[in-house]
Amino acid sequence: MKSSALGLFLLLLAPPPAPAGDGALVVDKAKRSVTIPCQVAPRKLPHLDKTFPIEVIATHAYREPKGADVRGQKAHETVVIIPDSIKPSEVHKALEQLGLKAGKPAFGERVTRAEGPEVKVYLETPGQPRTPIEKFLTDTKTRKPLPALQWHFTGSAVKQPDPEKDDTVYGADFTGTFVALFPVTSDTVVQTNLTMKEEPLLKLETNQSLLPKEGTPVKLILEVK
């Protein structure tokens, strides 16, 4: 069996998302949404000498890479971090439960545009109704909010962590990235319609007047458009 086929086969065998409950991923078939518990991410990581622009929305928290474990590698440029107990492949499976079929992620200049059914991305913060994720981001040059974007359920590329072995993994489980703004990675579940042409022009920062302080529990919501 080819590596890509094996990776998808293993994904299909993954257990279904956890039922509703504190700290669990919640699939609401009536509202056609997936709710993911998370926390507001730090904007400056201790091991880095500066703050980097936002390029993804949700990842696992940073940990020092050990062997094949590189989860959280985009945590220096994210809005929220999701607990390790929830895997990107579980979010993929949850969106499939809502009737969606993954498309194809973009990556760099080679595959320039993400493909897949559209979803809406919201953030629910304490005391506030869910808000489009774009409202939590501003352009550092213009100081204006990020305009509304298209978000696509692309699904992740399949990775072969060890070139000496045939074992493959769902790429986003390997890197810990859930939602990406730019095609800086194909190891994600959801991507926007932005391309790498916009990446050097659009430098984003969190809207500190709207986003709660670092570590605040919040909820990321993916809703079928």
Stockholm file with secondary structure:
# STOCKHOLM 1.0

chainA/1-225         MKSSALGLFLLLLAPPPAPAGDGALVVDKAKRSVTIPCQVAPRKLPHLDKTFPIEVIATHAYREPKGADVRGQKAHETVVIIPDSIKPSEVHKALEQLGLKAGKPAFGERVTRAEGPEVKVYLETPGQPRTPIEKFLTDTKTRKPLPALQWHFTGSAVKQPDPEKDDTVYGADFTGTFVALFPVTSDTVVQTNLTMKEEPLLKLETNQSLLPKEGTPVKLILEVK
#=GR chainA/1-225 SS CCHHHHHHHHHHTSCCCCCSSTTSCEEETTTTEEEEEEEECCSSCTTSSSCCCCCEEEEECCCCCBTTBCTTTTGGGCSEEECTTSCHHHHHHHHHHTTCCCCBCCBTTTBCSCBSCEEEEEEECTTSCCEEGGGGEEETTTCCBCCCCCEEECCCCEECSCTTSCCCEEHHHHHTEEEESSTTCSCCSEEESCCTTTTTTCCEEECTTTSCCTTCEEEEEEEEC
#=GC SS_cons         CCHHHHHHHHHHTSCCCCCSSTTSCEEETTTTEEEEEEEECCSSCTTSSSCCCCCEEEEECCCCCBTTBCTTTTGGGCSEEECTTSCHHHHHHHHHHTTCCCCBCCBTTTBCSCBSCEEEEEEECTTSCCEEGGGGEEETTTCCBCCCCCEEECCCCEECSCTTSCCCEEHHHHHTEEEESSTTCSCCSEEESCCTTTTTTCCEEECTTTSCCTTCEEEEEEEEC
//
